[in-house]
Amino acid sequence: MTSMAAALAASLPAAITRTATPQQSTSSTQQSKQFPQRLEGVVDVEAAREVESVSLNSLVFLKIMKHSTDILPPPPANTLQQDRNAPPPTALSSHTDCLGVLLGLDLDGVMEVEDSFALPGGETSLGANSYSDRLLTHLREVQTPDSPVGVYLSTHNGGFATRVSIELLSAVEKVSGGRGKAVLIVHDASKANGGDLSVKAYRLGEGAREAAKLGKWDEKTLTENGITSSTLLSSLPLNVTSPALISAFLSTLTASAEQVQPSLSSPSVPLPPTFSPLVNPTSTSLTSYLQNTLDSLTLHSHEANNIAFLTRQIAREKVKHEQTIKDREEENARRRKQGLSEFPTISAELKNGTKEPSRLEMICLGGTVEGLAKGMGAEAGKGLVRNYL
Amino acid sequence: MSLDTSSSAIHLNLPPTSSTQIRPPTLITVHPSVVASILTHHSRKSTEADSSNRVIGTLMGSRSENGQEIDIRSSFAVPHKEDENQIAVDMPFQQGMMQLLGKTGAKESIVGWYATHPTLNAYSALIQNYFTGETSPHPSVHLTIDTELDPSGKGLGIKGWVSTQLGLSPKPENCAFLPVPVVIKYADSERAALDLLTAPAPTPSPSLPPLPTLSASLTQLSTLIDQALTYVQSVNSGSQNPDAEVGRYLLEGLGRWSGSDNEDEGGVKAGLQDTLTVSYLSNLVRSQVELAGRLALLQQTPAS
């Protein structure tokens, strides 16, 4: 049965697509001297091709896995959304998300990610003198590719992006020239505990790209670009490649080095084959999924309350301001009658008012709820299969 | 599960050489990402004539309580120049990197250094001395990887070493390197990722839904059962010598299995109800979220 959610998502009218302008060939011939011959057709100087797929190096893959199992301190307070109350502590938010920057190059429509590094919690920019800038100057000395092409995120919240990661992604877009090529790789750590691997690649959807460029995520930009949690990101196919030395190393993990008599007590290879347990675990794992979904709903409703409060605040201030303008007009009219000098009119603009709240957190939380619910459904499906074994 | 070729050496737990209670490490556990990182650094080194045939870098990780086990979690390369007369290592680079990496919050410290060539010469001793200064009072660990794929080393010989002073008067360029066993260590949640990487080519995409892995595991189990069945049949027909150990394992496995299918009847019914409810609930929540997103868009459009 097709899910109702998917049908709803598909019925959203598509945002206006930008038409690609035809590229000049003269500038490309001038620059062709800088690139070696074999890369000429492949290096995308004017960003004519959109990124079509992502190819991860196995090094980056392993580094993401390692980062996800690090024990990290809770994030510093300046990363929380600036609002009246901090969100209530839930079991979901007790796992710190792991963020990092991806480095690489895009060739011929394929974004090749060669290396990565981890970011400390609390970093939201990649500009000059930030942590990533300083680290990149060091990495450059050891011939690491130094152009950030995206962000990776390892999270327990159901495989969706968080607000911090989207902000980092827009920062990467700005650094790389804003051509819409920044890639987000999401590793779902909550599924990994159950033995499933879930690593997906995304890129900002078209409407979201506009909003990211402006840096504003309030209601007007949302409706203009038609952004909901399902159109925020568009997914890209992903595969993993290994250079020669590393694949040699990986094969030594599974193949035994010499012809020893295999003993039944200790495995002869470092990585013995694994079997997923066939026992039906849904009695324990389903409750944790339900708990996570409830937690994310709690966070979502908390955020909705905050935004509602801020909206009411803005409306109140607006009313007060209009009242003062009206009073000023009446005052001026009175003084005109009396022939006195007039007060200056107050502009209709509200200075120092409460700013429009950013809706990005809402979108991300909405996506979180959906991701967790999807995970719940998948787990239930697996349980059904196991039941019939 | 040693990464190196199995040797017949026994590793003794030596008593501490000084009055302090610090013992030399007896086991080194390495995360696979460290090995991949070292190999990548090696493949990126410049191919000019005056650079040596190895790259070196720093290892970071944590130690166990008594210093016996060292867990290596990450690494980074350090630029260095080496020729017959002298060796130079970029120390401010390393200190800068340590300072930056300390901000990420993971509790890691320097535990040693690595080199991508199996030779251990006087320069290695000098560098080892420098690193021991950095990791004092604990001894520092040296890891060598044979990237020449020397046939006598049987593949990537990943070896670990600790150093002790040698000679009558301690000089920085004299030391003896003692081998330490090296083992790969990974967390359970990374197991699926490692399976993916070591699967026969072409590597499947990591974003597949979980059901194919379940079906792969089921086919694997059925082939194994077939293998066991043919073995038992051949032993029964006398064409193969029975091995008592294998027989005992099979008996134990079957015994565990047959005792547990009494409560399955009730289990299926109860489990079915629950899983169907949850599946319906998840679809409901997803549709709700989608509707909420669309409604948020509607609020701003002017009434027509």
Boltz contact constraints between the chains, C-beta under 6 A:
constraints:
  - contact:
      token1: [A, 3]
      token2: [B, 283]
      max_distance: 6.0
  - contact:
      token1: [A, 4]
      token2: [B, 287]
      max_distance: 6.0
  - contact:
      token1: [A, 5]
      token2: [B, 286]
      max_distance: 6.0
  - contact:
      token1: [A, 5]
      token2: [B, 287]
      max_distance: 6.0
  - contact:
      token1: [A, 5]
      token2: [B, 290]
      max_distance: 6.0
  - contact:
      token1: [A, 8]
      token2: [B, 290]
      max_distance: 6.0
  - contact:
      token1: [A, 9]
      token2: [B, 290]
      max_distance: 6.0
  - contact:
      token1: [A, 58]
      token2: [B, 197]
      max_distance: 6.0
  - contact:
      token1: [A, 59]
      token2: [B, 36]
      max_distance: 6.0
  - contact:
      token1: [A, 59]
      token2: [B, 40]
      max_distance: 6.0
  - contact:
      token1: [A, 62]
      token2: [B, 32]
      max_distance: 6.0
  - contact:
      token1: [A, 62]
      token2: [B, 33]
      max_distance: 6.0
  - contact:
      token1: [A, 62]
      token2: [B, 36]
      max_distance: 6.0
  - contact:
      token1: [A, 63]
      token2: [B, 33]
      max_distance: 6.0
  - contact:
      token1: [A, 65]
      token2: [B, 190]
      max_distance: 6.0
  - contact:
      token1: [A, 65]
      token2: [B, 193]
      max_distance: 6.0
  - contact:
      token1: [A, 66]
      token2: [B, 31]
      max_distance: 6.0
  - contact:
      token1: [A, 66]
      token2: [B, 33]
      max_distance: 6.0
  - contact:
      token1: [A, 69]
      token2: [B, 187]
      max_distance: 6.0
  - contact:
      token1: [A, 70]
      token2: [B, 106]
      max_distance: 6.0
  - contact:
      token1: [A, 72]
      token2: [B, 105]
      max_distance: 6.0
  - contact:
      token1: [A, 73]
      token2: [B, 105]
      max_distance: 6.0
  - contact:
      token1: [A, 118]
      token2: [B, 104]
      max_distance: 6.0
  - contact:
      token1: [A, 120]
      token2: [B, 103]
      max_distance: 6.0
  - contact:
      token1: [A, 120]
      token2: [B, 104]
      max_distance: 6.0
  - contact:
      token1: [A, 120]
      token2: [B, 105]
      max_distance: 6.0
  - contact:
      token1: [A, 135]
      token2: [B, 100]
      max_distance: 6.0
  - contact:
      token1: [A, 138]
      token2: [B, 96]
      max_distance: 6.0
  - contact:
      token1: [A, 138]
      token2: [B, 97]
      max_distance: 6.0
  - contact:
      token1: [A, 141]
      token2: [B, 79]
      max_distance: 6.0
  - contact:
      token1: [A, 142]
      token2: [B, 77]
      max_distance: 6.0
  - contact:
      token1: [A, 142]
      token2: [B, 79]
      max_distance: 6.0
  - contact:
      token1: [A, 143]
      token2: [B, 44]
      max_distance: 6.0
  - contact:
      token1: [A, 192]
      token2: [B, 189]
      max_distance: 6.0
  - contact:
      token1: [A, 193]
      token2: [B, 189]
      max_distance: 6.0
  - contact:
      token1: [A, 195]
      token2: [B, 192]
      max_distance: 6.0
  - contact:
      token1: [A, 196]
      token2: [B, 210]
      max_distance: 6.0
  - contact:
      token1: [A, 197]
      token2: [B, 192]
      max_distance: 6.0
  - contact:
      token1: [A, 197]
      token2: [B, 193]
      max_distance: 6.0
  - contact:
      token1: [A, 197]
      token2: [B, 196]
      max_distance: 6.0
  - contact:
      token1: [A, 197]
      token2: [B, 206]
      max_distance: 6.0
  - contact:
      token1: [A, 199]
      token2: [B, 206]
      max_distance: 6.0
  - contact:
      token1: [A, 199]
      token2: [B, 207]
      max_distance: 6.0
  - contact:
      token1: [A, 200]
      token2: [B, 207]
      max_distance: 6.0
  - contact:
      token1: [A, 219]
      token2: [B, 300]
      max_distance: 6.0
  - contact:
      token1: [A, 223]
      token2: [B, 297]
      max_distance: 6.0
  - contact:
      token1: [A, 223]
      token2: [B, 300]
      max_distance: 6.0
  - contact:
      token1: [A, 228]
      token2: [B, 293]
      max_distance: 6.0
  - contact:
      token1: [A, 229]
      token2: [B, 293]
      max_distance: 6.0
  - contact:
      token1: [A, 238]
      token2: [B, 205]
      max_distance: 6.0
  - contact:
      token1: [A, 238]
      token2: [B, 207]
      max_distance: 6.0
  - contact:
      token1: [A, 239]
      token2: [B, 205]
      max_distance: 6.0
  - contact:
      token1: [A, 240]
      token2: [B, 203]
      max_distance: 6.0
  - contact:
      token1: [A, 245]
      token2: [B, 39]
      max_distance: 6.0
  - contact:
      token1: [A, 246]
      token2: [B, 36]
      max_distance: 6.0
  - contact:
      token1: [A, 246]
      token2: [B, 39]
      max_distance: 6.0
  - contact:
      token1: [A, 249]
      token2: [B, 35]
      max_distance: 6.0
  - contact:
      token1: [A, 249]
      token2: [B, 156]
      max_distance: 6.0
  - contact:
      token1: [A, 250]
      token2: [B, 197]
      max_distance: 6.0
  - contact:
      token1: [A, 250]
      token2: [B, 198]
      max_distance: 6.0
  - contact:
      token1: [A, 252]
      token2: [B, 155]
      max_distance: 6.0
  - contact:
      token1: [A, 253]
      token2: [B, 198]
      max_distance: 6.0
  - contact:
      token1: [A, 254]
      token2: [B, 198]
      max_distance: 6.0
  - contact:
      token1: [A, 257]
      token2: [B, 5]
      max_distance: 6.0
  - contact:
      token1: [A, 257]
      token2: [B, 154]
      max_distance: 6.0
  - contact:
      token1: [A, 264]
      token2: [B, 245]
      max_distance: 6.0
  - contact:
      token1: [A, 264]
      token2: [B, 249]
      max_distance: 6.0
  - contact:
      token1: [A, 270]
      token2: [B, 1]
      max_distance: 6.0
  - contact:
      token1: [A, 270]
      token2: [B, 184]
      max_distance: 6.0
  - contact:
      token1: [A, 274]
      token2: [B, 191]
      max_distance: 6.0
  - contact:
      token1: [A, 275]
      token2: [B, 217]
      max_distance: 6.0
  - contact:
      token1: [A, 276]
      token2: [B, 217]
      max_distance: 6.0
  - contact:
      token1: [A, 280]
      token2: [B, 271]
      max_distance: 6.0
  - contact:
      token1: [A, 282]
      token2: [B, 275]
      max_distance: 6.0
  - contact:
      token1: [A, 286]
      token2: [B, 278]
      max_distance: 6.0
  - contact:
      token1: [A, 366]
      token2: [B, 289]
      max_distance: 6.0
  - contact:
      token1: [A, 366]
      token2: [B, 293]
      max_distance: 6.0
  - contact:
      token1: [A, 369]
      token2: [B, 289]
      max_distance: 6.0
  - contact:
      token1: [A, 370]
      token2: [B, 286]
      max_distance: 6.0
  - contact:
      token1: [A, 370]
      token2: [B, 289]
      max_distance: 6.0
  - contact:
      token1: [A, 373]
      token2: [B, 282]
      max_distance: 6.0
  - contact:
      token1: [A, 373]
      token2: [B, 285]
      max_distance: 6.0
  - contact:
      token1: [A, 373]
      token2: [B, 286]
      max_distance: 6.0
  - contact:
      token1: [A, 376]
      token2: [B, 278]
      max_distance: 6.0
  - contact:
      token1: [A, 376]
      token2: [B, 282]
      max_distance: 6.0
  - contact:
      token1: [A, 377]
      token2: [B, 279]
      max_distance: 6.0
  - contact:
      token1: [A, 377]
      token2: [B, 282]
      max_distance: 6.0
  - contact:
      token1: [A, 380]
      token2: [B, 275]
      max_distance: 6.0
  - contact:
      token1: [A, 380]
      token2: [B, 278]
      max_distance: 6.0
  - contact:
      token1: [A, 380]
      token2: [B, 279]
      max_distance: 6.0
  - contact:
      token1: [A, 383]
      token2: [B, 275]
      max_distance: 6.0
  - contact:
      token1: [A, 384]
      token2: [B, 275]
      max_distance: 6.0
  - contact:
      token1: [A, 387]
      token2: [B, 268]
      max_distance: 6.0
  - contact:
      token1: [A, 387]
      token2: [B, 271]
      max_distance: 6.0
  - contact:
      token1: [A, 387]
      token2: [B, 272]
      max_distance: 6.0
